[in-house]
Amino acid sequence: MNEAIIKLSAQGLNLWFGNKHVLKNVSVTFPEKQVTALIGPSGCGKSTLLRCFNRMHDLSPDARIEGKIMLENEDLYDKKISVTEVRKRVGMVFQKANPFPKSIYENINYGLKINDIPSKERPAIIERALKESYLWEEVKDELKKPATRMSGGQQQRLCIARTVALRPEVILMDEPCSALDPISTRKVEELIVQLKKQYTIVIVTHNMQQAQRIADQTIFMYLGEVVEEGRTDDIFNHPQKDLTKNYVSGHFG
Ligand SMILES: Nc1ncnc2c1ncn2[C@@H]1O[C@H](COP(=O)(O)OP(=O)(O)OP(=O)(O)O)[C@@H](O)[C@H]1O
């Protein structure tokens, strides 16, 4: 990770919800075209941190943020960058698949439309996104079928297709497999490993095996602070801090 380009970073990030100090002086880096897992016990601030990276807190009136978030050398909170542009460059996949109540095709087409992609270019982009998400073979003959009739795992891969269709630079994933069975989970994990060839990925997970299977780098958080970050193998097998050791060995959390 040392030689890799740093695609995304937070520097001295603090976040409060009202009086509650939820992120405390967080400084982290995310190497380009690698998967970084955010781990830590419930409530330590993983999702809150993830959401800072595509300005999901902009609409929360009680959230106050200090510090910097840089996408390469651009400040994502600079007033000159619109939220729409940030979210195009930094896509997000949520815990529960959330397809629109429309056809499989329209689920991807919609994002292209609102981002002003010319209609003649869209069919090829939709096909590419479905191929990149390992869904094309399963759905190519039923693109008009309502997305809500797909299996949970397929719906989650459709949400990933919707995100990659816009060619983001970073993909944020908030426990994308927590509602999936083991087979669908494996498919999404394989997909994530493929996607990192093109995208920088940050994933929140409670699943320690998952972090070890797919993440190049792991960040362990506790009570709003980063305790330790490093190569996944080091965090799990040679942690520097007792707190990390106790967490990854299942003593709490
Ligand atoms: N919109 C909000 N308003 C007030 N407090 C919030 C809000 N969102 C999160 N919190 C609080 O911030 C803290 C961090 O929550 P967060 O969801 O980021 O933790 P997490 O590590 O992702 O937890 P989990 O693993 O359970 O999802 C928690 O104490 C939570 O109650």
The ligand as an SDF file (V2000), in Angstrom:
LIG
                    3D

 31 33  0  0  0  0  0  0  0  0999 V2000
  -28.1420   10.7560   12.3140 N   0  0  0  0  0  0  0  0  0  0  0  0
  -27.6590   10.5390   13.5500 C   0  0  0  0  0  0  0  0  0  0  0  0
  -27.9940   11.3380   14.5700 N   0  0  0  0  0  0  0  0  0  0  0  0
  -27.4780   11.1310   15.8150 C   0  0  0  0  0  0  0  0  0  0  0  0
  -26.6270   10.1370   16.1270 N   0  0  0  0  0  0  0  0  0  0  0  0
  -26.2690    9.2950   15.1430 C   0  0  0  0  0  0  0  0  0  0  0  0
  -26.7630    9.4490   13.8100 C   0  0  0  0  0  0  0  0  0  0  0  0
  -26.2180    8.4620   13.0430 N   0  0  0  0  0  0  0  0  0  0  0  0
  -25.4170    7.7370   13.8690 C   0  0  0  0  0  0  0  0  0  0  0  0
  -25.4540    8.2360   15.1190 N   0  0  0  0  0  0  0  0  0  0  0  0
  -24.6740    7.7420   16.2680 C   0  0  0  0  0  0  0  0  0  0  0  0
  -23.3140    7.7800   15.9100 O   0  0  0  0  0  0  0  0  0  0  0  0
  -22.6180    6.6630   16.4520 C   0  0  0  0  0  0  0  0  0  0  0  0
  -21.9140    5.9200   15.3320 C   0  0  0  0  0  0  0  0  0  0  0  0
  -22.8940    5.2770   14.5280 O   0  0  0  0  0  0  0  0  0  0  0  0
  -22.5190    4.4580   13.2270 P   0  0  0  0  0  0  0  0  0  0  0  0
  -23.7910    3.9910   12.6090 O   0  0  0  0  0  0  0  0  0  0  0  0
  -21.5890    5.2460   12.3930 O   0  0  0  0  0  0  0  0  0  0  0  0
  -21.7250    3.2310   13.8460 O   0  0  0  0  0  0  0  0  0  0  0  0
  -21.2940    1.8660   13.1560 P   0  0  0  0  0  0  0  0  0  0  0  0
  -19.9210    1.5750   13.6340 O   0  0  0  0  0  0  0  0  0  0  0  0
  -21.5010    1.9340   11.6930 O   0  0  0  0  0  0  0  0  0  0  0  0
  -22.3260    0.8670   13.8150 O   0  0  0  0  0  0  0  0  0  0  0  0
  -23.0100   -0.4790   13.2240 P   0  0  0  0  0  0  0  0  0  0  0  0
  -21.8770   -1.4200   13.0380 O   0  0  0  0  0  0  0  0  0  0  0  0
  -23.9320   -0.9010   14.3130 O   0  0  0  0  0  0  0  0  0  0  0  0
  -23.6970   -0.1090   11.9570 O   0  0  0  0  0  0  0  0  0  0  0  0
  -23.6550    5.8290   17.2010 C   0  0  0  0  0  0  0  0  0  0  0  0
  -23.5920    6.1660   18.5580 O   0  0  0  0  0  0  0  0  0  0  0  0
  -24.9660    6.2910   16.5780 C   0  0  0  0  0  0  0  0  0  0  0  0
  -26.0130    6.1680   17.5070 O   0  0  0  0  0  0  0  0  0  0  0  0
  1  2  1  0
  2  3  1  0
  2  7  2  0
  3  4  2  0
  4  5  1  0
  5  6  2  0
  6  7  1  0
  6 10  1  0
  7  8  1  0
  8  9  2  0
  9 10  1  0
 10 11  1  0
 11 12  1  0
 11 30  1  0
 12 13  1  0
 13 14  1  0
 13 28  1  0
 14 15  1  0
 15 16  1  0
 16 17  2  0
 16 18  1  0
 16 19  1  0
 19 20  1  0
 20 21  2  0
 20 22  1  0
 20 23  1  0
 23 24  1  0
 24 25  2  0
 24 26  1  0
 24 27  1  0
 28 29  1  0
 28 30  1  0
 30 31  1  0
M  END
$$$$
